Amino acid sequence: QVQLEESGGGLVQAGGSLRLSCTASGRTFNTYGMGWFRQAPGKEREFVAAIRWSDSNTYYYGDSVKGRFTISRDGAGNTVSLQMNSLKPEDTAIYYCAARNAQWTAYSNYYSPINYAYWGRGTQVTVSS
């Protein structure tokens, strides 16, 4: 079992920045990558970013955040961060950290929530204008 805890959410004005962190604990040996998703009221859960432990930490980003958000792993540890710059009101959502519990394949899409076994409770990000 892996436990995830997000932190860093809050209120920020448009154009500002926030940095989210997610720390994994427990049976982290069973973790092969982590990702961030977000969900706004009345909308589907949206892929934000992901990182794979393999391939020298491969990074993936959703189209809506590409170029503005950066996911990173703190060394070889169990903490990942999401640096969010140039925030827009459209970025307002609950941001969830997720971890995958199996090796990645061509069919285990990084952008699909079903491919992540562990989830944090989420942290609210609100961007005002």
Stockholm file with secondary structure:
# STOCKHOLM 1.0

chainA/1-129         QVQLEESGGGLVQAGGSLRLSCTASGRTFNTYGMGWFRQAPGKEREFVAAIRWSDSNTYYYGDSVKGRFTISRDGAGNTVSLQMNSLKPEDTAIYYCAARNAQWTAYSNYYSPINYAYWGRGTQVTVSS
#=GR chainA/1-129 SS CEEEEEECCEEEETTCCEEEEEEEEESGGGCCEEEEEEECTTSCCEEEEEEESHHHHEEEECTTTTTTEEEEECTTSSEEEEEECSCCGGGCEEEEEEEECSCCCTTSCTTCGGGCCEECCCEEEEEEC
#=GC SS_cons         CEEEEEECCEEEETTCCEEEEEEEEESGGGCCEEEEEEECTTSCCEEEEEEESHHHHEEEECTTTTTTEEEEECTTSSEEEEEECSCCGGGCEEEEEEEECSCCCTTSCTTCGGGCCEECCCEEEEEEC
//
